[in-house]
């Protein structure tokens, strides 16, 4: 279980998070939506200790992340896969070496075991036999799938997706959505997905949380968010420019 509790985070004078709280239960996929620059990526970076809160705290499986010694933090990170927005592949490395990076860093597997784990991960994202190719030889959607393969090669308990469908056409986005669902159903991973894409959010989410002005404006099931009366949430999910701000936030 992941629990973010009353997280406050500022960068200089800019206050990004102002009491962000969210709980993610095992086996579910929680989607975080919100406007650009609202702090969605900042929020999930606290889960892996890439950022420390100015106030508040984060628990993962009962461990208080900001208080963990370095060695225990690294052990925790090994259980959390992070899928970056633009895949973050190294162009000078083959696909196989990109996927194997985390496994080699752990130093617990033989090269034969690493090759087997890499092949298994690539097969799970429907990219068999591409180990010897380079990122420049793949499409944007394929590179995103390689980024996912690198994350799942570590066999994580949790997966964090940062804008997994950004820059993709609708068909390729649907492929990524199906892969996220597959990870939950086949591997049993618990996931947090950051996205602006409401079609994707409705498709993959167990629950959806909207981040607004530094905190969760509303959180609920897909049906609850679809039916929301909150004007801020409605404006975002419908993509409307007009909104009546006089109606208070949902409880």
N, C-alpha and C positions, 0 to 999 in steps of 0.2 A: 504494500500500500504506500502511496505517495501522499504526503500532506504538506501543503504550503500554508503557513499560518501568519496572517497579518504582515505580509512582506512589504517593507518600505525600501525603495532604492532611488537614489538621486545621483546624477552625474553633474557635479558642479551645482549651479543654481537650478538645473532642470530636474524636477521631481517626476520620475517615471512611474514608479509604483507607490501607491499611497494606502496600503492596507489590503493587498491582494491575498485572498484566501481561496484554496481549492483543494478538494480531496479526490483522489483517483483510486478507485477500488480495483482489486486484482481481477484481471480478465476483461476489463472494459476498455473502450476507446473513448477518451474525452477529447473533444475538439475545442480549441480556443480560437474564437473569432474576434475581430476588432479592426479598427482603422489602422492604416499604416502609421508607424511611429508610436503606437499606443503602449508598447512594452511587452508584446507577446513573447518575442525571443528572449528578452531580458528575464522574463518570469521563468522560463524553462531552464535557462542557464544556471539558475540557482539550484536546480535539482542535482546537477552533476558537479556542483562546486566551482564552476567557472566564474561565478560571481558570488559574493557574500552579501547578505542583506544588511542595510543600515539598521533596520529594526525588524523584529519578527524572526521566524526560523522555518526550517524545512526538515521533515522527517521522511526517510525512505526505509521501509521495513524496520521501523523502530529506531533507526540510527539518525541522530541529529547531525545533518550534513555539515553545517558551518563549524561544528566542534570536532570533527573527525581529524585525527592525526593524518599526516600525508599518506602513510602506507595504507591505512584503512580507507581513505578516500579513493586511492587508486584501485583497491579491491572492489569498492562499491561501483566505480566507473566501469569495471569489467562486466558488471551485470546490467549496464544501461547502454543500449545502442543509440547513437545520435546520427540521424540522417540529415545532412546539411542541405540548405536551400538549392545550391548549385552543384551538388554532388561532392565538390571539393576533392576531385581526383588529381593525382600528380601526373601531368602529361608525359613526363619522361619515363614513367614506369608502365609496364604492361598491366592489363586488367587483372591478371592473376596476382601480380605483386601488389597492386593497389588493395585488392581484397584481403591479401595475406598480411598486410601491415600490422594490424592489431594483434593477430595471432603470433607473429614473430616477436613483437614487443613483449608479449607475456612470457615467452621463452619456456613454455611447458610442453610443447608438442615437437615431434620430429618433423623433418621436411616432408616426409611421406604423408604423415598425418595432416600437416598443413595443406598439402595439395589436395588431399581428399576432402577436407573441410571447405576449401575454396570451391571445388567442383560442386559439392553439395549445395552451397549457398547460391552459386550462379544458376544451378538447375532450379532452385526454388523460385527464382525471379525470371524463369524462362529465358535464360541466356547461357545455354550449354556451349561448351567448346569455344569460348572467346578468350581464354586465358592469355594467349599469345598476342592478342591485338592490343592497340593503344587507344586511349580515350578519344583522340582526334578522329579515329576511324568509326566512332559510334555516333548515333543520333543523340539529341538532347534527352529524349525519353530513355534511351538505353543507358546513358550515363547515370541518370537518376536511379535506374534499377541496379547498376553496379554499386552505387552508393548505399543502397539498401542491402545488397549482398554483403558488402563489407561490414555493415552493422550486425547482420544476423549470423555472420560467420563466427562471431564470439558467443553465439547461443545466449543472448541476453534475456533477462526476465522482463525488462522494460525497453520500449522503443520510443524515442522522441523524434518526431518528424517536423522539420522547419520548412513550411511552404512546399510540400512535396510535388504539387502540380503547377507551380508558377512557371509560366513561359511555355506550357505545353498545349497542344491542340486538344479539343474535346475528346477525341478517340484515345489519344495517348494518356490523357488525364484519367479516363475511365479504366485503362489498364493499370495505372498506378493505384487507383482506388481498390481494384480487385486484388492487387498484391497486398495492400494493407489489410484487407479483410482476411486474406489467406494467412497472413502472419498471425493474426489473432486466432483463427480457427485451427490451423495446423500446428502452430508452435505454442499456442496458449499465452502469447505475450500480452502484456498490458501496455497500452499506447496513449501518448498525448500527441495530438496533431494540431499544428498551427496552420491556418489557411484563411484566405479571403474568398475561396471558392465555395459558395453555399451548396451547389450541387454535390460537391465532394463531401462537405460536412454532413449533409443529410444522408448520404450513402454509407459513410463509414462510421459515423458517430454512434456511440451508445448514449452519450450525453453531450450537450453543447454548452459552453460557457462564453459569455461575451465580456471582454475586457474593455472598460471605458473609464477614462479619467483616473487610471491607476488602480482600479479595483474591479472585481467581478460585478457587472451590472445585473446580470441574470444568468442562472444556470438551470438546465432542465433537459428532459428527454427531447428527442427530435420533434415529436408531436407538440410538446409544450412550447418549444421555441417557435415552431410554425404558427401556433395559435396565440402567441404573446400579444398582450395589449400595450406593452411598454413601447413608447414612441421611438426611443433611441434604437432599440433592438429591431423594431419593425423597419425603420429607415434603412438600417444596414442590410438586413436579410432581403429586403425588396429592392435595394439599390436606388432609393429615392433621394432627391435633393431637398425636398420639403419635409419638414417635421414640426409637430407641435410640441415644444419643449415644456409646456405647462403641466403635462401629466407626470406624476412622480414615478420613480423607478419601481419595478416589481419587487416584491418582498422575497 
